[in-house]
């Protein structure tokens, strides 16, 4: 955290296909070694599978999945005197969207199956 000034938030360009900032952030989280087209093809392929299996729009299902994983509060430890208390604190909005994306990617990459 800088002491002199606040760092402005970067403007996120929405995804071209779905016109969603959430999808573009998710593509950036999936991306490895700067291969954005590979990450987009993985995500769009997953969206096609979701639409085929559920019959619902994939973007709505994706947003609902992220909302289900999104936390509202977190517990931090606070030391007062000689004891440590757990204190509930609200999570800022940018962190509330980063956590579920990382959790979804971590869970899906830990699965050992090759889905079709």
ABEGO torsion letter per residue (X at the ends): XBAABBBBBBBBBBBAAAGBAAAAAAAAAABBGGBAAAAAAAAAAAAAAAAAAAGBBAAAAAAAAAAAABBABBBBBBBBEABBBBBBBBBBAAAAAAAAAAAAAAAAAABABBBX
